[in-house]
Amino acid sequence: MKDRPGTSSESTPELWRVDSDDSVAVLNIPGLNGRARLFDVDISLLVNVPAEPPGDAWLELAVEFDGQLQWSRRISAHNPGQTDGLDYHQRCRLEAEQGVRVRAVAKVKGVSVRQLLLEAREAV
């Protein structure tokens, strides 16, 4: 799991992405001298639901920006034998030289994490 810019060219919008099969994903977007930037941050949690899940199976996703909880939701698991998921979207403005640390934490009961995808695309 590693932060990666999509490109080094200033004329191409930035893309930062962390794709994990773990329960925690962290994305660090560094500050950039000289200009403000606007990012669309998207987080997707995908879980595998067993064919016969326990009656109290659930999945939860919590999102933090710079250590501050922005959003959290827990739902009952559905779709026995298939997948279920939660998604989150937020627009984030970074001033010149300002960076941000985005952290997504998944918790589950009776299901297993298949993918935790955290992506930040620079809006143009």
N, C-alpha and C positions, 0 to 999 in steps of 0.2 A: 504494500500500500504506500503510494508515494504521490506527492503533489507534483504536477507537471503542467507547465504552460503549454498551450497548444502551438505557439509560435513565438519567435523572438522579434518579429517585424512589428514596428510601431503602427503601421497602417492596417494591420490585420487585427481584428478583435481578439482579446485574450480568452483562453479557455483553460480552466483549472478543473481537474477531475480526480476523484478518488473512488475506486471501485473495489469493494471488499466483500468477502464472505464471512466476515467477523461481525461482532455486535457494536463496534465503535469505528467511526470514520472521522478523520480530522483533516481539514483543508486550511492551509495557511496561504493567504494572498498577501504578498509583500506590498509595502507602499511604493509608489512610483513618483520620482521627482518631477515636478513641473506640470502635472495635470491631474484633474479629478477624473474618476471613472465610475460608471454605473454598471452593476452586475445583476443578472437574473440568477438567483441561487435556487436550484432544484434538488430535492432529496427524495429518493425512492427506496422504500424498504419492501423487499419481496421475501415471503416465507413459504416453505413447503408445509402443507397441511396433510397429516397422515390420513389414510383411508377411513380410519375409525378414531378421530381425535377425541380426547376426553371432553366431557361436557363443559368444562371451564377453561378451554384453550383460548388464548388471547395473544395479541401482538401489540407492542407499544413503541412509539417513536418520540424521542425528545430532541429538540434542536436548540443549540446555544450559539450565540454570537459573542465573541470575546468574553466567554465565561458567564454570560447572562442568558438565562432561559428565555427563549422567544416563543416556544410552542411545544406542546406535548399532547399526545392523544393515545388512548388505549381503546382497542375494539376487540370484540369477540371474533375468533377465527371462523371463517366460512370456507366453502368449497372443499369438502373432504376428498382426499386423493389428488388434489390439484394445488394451486398456489393462491395466496391472498396477499394483500399489501396495503401500504399507506404511502401517501405522497405529500410533499410540502413544497411551497414556492414562496419566495420573498425577493423583493428588489432591494438592493443594498448600494448606497452611494458612498464611495470612498473619496475623501478630499485628497489633494496632492500630498504625497508622503505618508498617507494613512494606510495601514494594512488592517487585515481582519483575520481572525481565527474562527472558523466555523466547525462545530463539533456536532455530530449526529450519533445518538445512542439508541440502540434497539434493545428491547427486553421482550422475552417471549415465554409462554408457558404452553406446553403441549404441541408446539410447532417448532420448526428449526429455521434459522436465518439462511436464506439462499443467496441474497445479494443486498448490500447496502451501498447505494450509489449516491455520491455527493458531487454536484457539478455547478460551477459558476461560469456563466458566459457573459462577456462584456457586451452590453447593449450599445448599439450604434445609432 
